[in-house]
């Protein structure tokens, strides 16, 4: 009986040790994957594999990678986690198609970041100028990529905060053009 007990304890110890090593290997693998995901030298086919990781940090690092292909950034713009969608917005490699897709994001904070982002096109600003959120429309009125025509329309917004921000931006641009 004693021998069986000792063998069982020894087996249990080996099982625990192998599990710890397995977890450590997995953690090291995820660290390596996270590094590869943010490395601009990582090939597109590897980034595509990493973008489907269950680990959100790895997906976010792919979204941050300036060499990520446009179609992959569009895929990540559909991620369930808002921080990954926001990271896609601020990647300078993100194209207008992806930014336009994100104008319909259900989370106001995502649309607000998009409205503030200085590299979004005037087409994106035109669409966000009609956003249901007053805060998003104020951000659009303050974005230097918003067209003069859109700003002019925004001066007639039913919310004073939006119309005043658009008026201020128009005045600022007029003064800057006179210099």
C-alpha positions as CSV (number, residue, x, y, z in Angstrom):
1,X,0.0,0.0,0.0
2,X,2.8,2.3,0.9
3,X,4.6,1.7,-2.4
4,X,1.4,2.4,-4.4
5,X,1.0,5.6,-2.5
6,X,4.6,6.7,-3.2
7,X,4.2,5.8,-6.9
8,X,1.0,7.8,-7.1
9,X,2.6,10.8,-5.4
10,X,5.5,10.6,-7.7
11,X,3.2,10.4,-10.8
12,X,1.2,13.3,-9.5
13,X,4.4,15.3,-9.0
14,X,5.6,14.5,-12.5
15,X,2.2,15.6,-13.9
16,X,2.3,18.9,-12.0
17,X,5.9,19.6,-13.2
18,X,5.0,18.8,-16.8
19,X,2.0,21.0,-16.6
20,X,4.0,23.9,-15.2
21,X,6.6,23.5,-18.1
22,X,3.7,23.3,-20.6
23,X,2.2,26.6,-19.2
24,X,5.6,28.2,-19.3
25,X,6.1,27.1,-22.9
26,X,2.7,28.4,-23.8
27,X,3.4,31.8,-22.1
28,X,6.8,32.0,-23.9
29,X,5.0,31.2,-27.2
30,X,2.5,33.9,-26.7
31,X,5.2,36.4,-25.8
32,X,7.0,35.5,-29.1
33,X,3.8,35.7,-31.0
34,X,3.0,39.2,-29.5
35,X,6.5,40.3,-30.6
36,X,6.1,39.0,-34.1
37,X,2.7,40.6,-34.4
38,X,4.1,44.1,-33.8
39,X,7.3,43.6,-35.8
40,X,7.1,45.4,-39.2
41,X,9.4,42.7,-40.7
42,X,6.9,39.9,-40.0
43,X,5.5,38.5,-43.3
44,X,1.9,39.2,-44.1
45,X,1.0,35.4,-44.1
46,X,2.3,35.2,-40.5
47,X,0.4,38.3,-39.5
48,X,-2.8,36.7,-40.9
49,X,-2.3,33.7,-38.7
50,X,-1.6,35.9,-35.6
51,X,-4.7,38.0,-36.3
52,X,-6.8,35.0,-35.6
53,X,-5.2,34.3,-32.2
54,X,-7.5,33.9,-29.2
55,X,-5.2,36.3,-27.3
56,X,-6.4,39.9,-27.7
57,X,-2.9,41.3,-27.1
58,X,-1.6,39.5,-30.1
59,X,-4.5,40.7,-32.3
60,X,-4.0,44.2,-31.0
61,X,-0.3,44.1,-31.9
62,X,-1.2,43.0,-35.5
63,X,-3.7,45.9,-35.6
64,X,-0.8,48.2,-34.6
65,X,1.6,46.8,-37.2
66,X,2.1,49.4,-39.9
67,X,2.9,46.7,-42.4
68,X,-0.4,44.8,-41.9
69,X,-2.2,44.5,-45.2
70,X,-5.4,46.6,-45.7
71,X,-7.7,43.6,-45.9
72,X,-6.3,42.3,-42.6
73,X,-6.9,45.7,-40.9
74,X,-10.5,45.6,-42.2
75,X,-10.8,42.1,-40.7
76,X,-9.5,43.4,-37.3
77,X,-11.9,46.4,-37.6
78,X,-14.6,43.8,-37.1
79,X,-13.1,42.4,-33.9
80,X,-15.4,42.1,-30.9
81,X,-13.0,44.1,-28.7
82,X,-13.2,47.9,-29.0
83,X,-9.6,48.5,-28.1
84,X,-8.5,46.5,-31.1
85,X,-10.9,48.5,-33.4
86,X,-9.5,51.7,-32.0
87,X,-5.9,50.5,-32.6
88,X,-6.9,49.8,-36.2
89,X,-8.1,53.4,-36.5
90,X,-4.8,54.8,-35.4
91,X,-2.6,52.6,-37.6
92,X,-1.3,54.9,-40.4
93,X,-1.6,51.9,-42.8
94,X,-5.4,51.8,-42.4
95,X,-7.2,52.8,-45.5
96,X,-10.3,54.9,-46.1
97,X,-12.5,51.8,-46.7
98,X,-11.8,50.6,-43.2
99,X,-12.2,54.0,-41.7
100,X,-15.6,54.3,-43.5
101,X,-16.6,50.9,-42.1
102,X,-15.8,52.1,-38.6
103,X,-18.1,55.1,-38.9
104,X,-21.0,52.7,-38.2
105,X,-19.3,51.2,-35.1
106,X,-22.0,50.7,-32.4
107,X,-19.6,52.1,-29.7
108,X,-19.5,55.9,-29.5
109,X,-15.9,55.9,-28.1
110,X,-14.7,54.1,-31.3
111,X,-16.5,56.7,-33.5
112,X,-15.1,59.5,-31.3
113,X,-11.5,58.3,-31.8
114,X,-12.2,58.1,-35.5
115,X,-13.6,61.7,-35.6
116,X,-10.5,63.0,-33.8
117,X,-8.0,61.0,-35.9
118,X,-6.0,63.4,-38.0
119,X,-5.4,61.0,-40.9
120,X,-9.0,60.3,-41.7
121,X,-10.3,61.6,-45.0
122,X,-12.9,64.3,-45.5
123,X,-15.2,61.5,-46.8
124,X,-15.0,59.9,-43.3
125,X,-15.6,63.3,-41.7
126,X,-18.6,63.9,-44.0
127,X,-20.2,60.6,-42.8
128,X,-19.4,61.2,-39.1
129,X,-20.8,64.8,-39.4
130,X,-24.3,63.1,-39.4
131,X,-23.5,60.9,-36.4
132,X,-26.2,60.5,-33.7
133,X,-23.7,61.5,-31.0
134,X,-23.3,65.2,-30.3
135,X,-19.8,64.5,-28.9
136,X,-18.7,62.8,-32.2
137,X,-20.1,65.7,-34.3
138,X,-18.2,68.2,-32.1
139,X,-15.0,66.2,-32.8
140,X,-15.7,66.3,-36.5
141,X,-16.2,70.1,-36.4
142,X,-12.7,70.4,-34.8
143,X,-11.0,68.0,-37.2
144,X,-8.8,69.8,-39.8
145,X,-9.8,67.2,-42.5
146,X,-13.4,68.2,-42.4
147,X,-14.3,69.9,-45.6
148,X,-15.4,73.6,-45.6
149,X,-18.7,72.5,-47.1
150,X,-19.4,70.0,-44.3
151,X,-18.4,72.6,-41.7
152,X,-20.8,75.1,-43.3
153,X,-23.6,72.5,-43.0
154,X,-22.6,71.8,-39.4
155,X,-23.1,75.5,-38.4
156,X,-26.8,74.8,-38.8
157,X,-26.7,71.8,-36.4
158,X,-29.6,71.7,-33.9
159,X,-27.1,71.5,-31.0
160,X,-25.4,74.8,-30.2
161,X,-22.2,73.0,-29.1
162,X,-21.8,71.5,-32.6
163,X,-22.8,74.6,-34.6
164,X,-20.4,76.8,-32.4
165,X,-17.5,74.4,-32.9
166,X,-18.1,74.4,-36.7
167,X,-18.3,78.2,-36.7
168,X,-15.1,78.5,-34.7
169,X,-13.3,76.1,-37.1
170,X,-14.5,78.1,-40.1
171,X,-13.3,81.3,-38.6
172,X,-9.9,79.8,-37.7
173,X,-9.4,78.5,-41.2
174,X,-10.4,81.9,-42.7
175,X,-7.8,83.7,-40.5
176,X,-5.1,81.1,-41.4
177,X,-5.8,81.5,-45.1
178,X,-5.3,85.3,-44.8
179,X,-1.8,85.0,-43.5
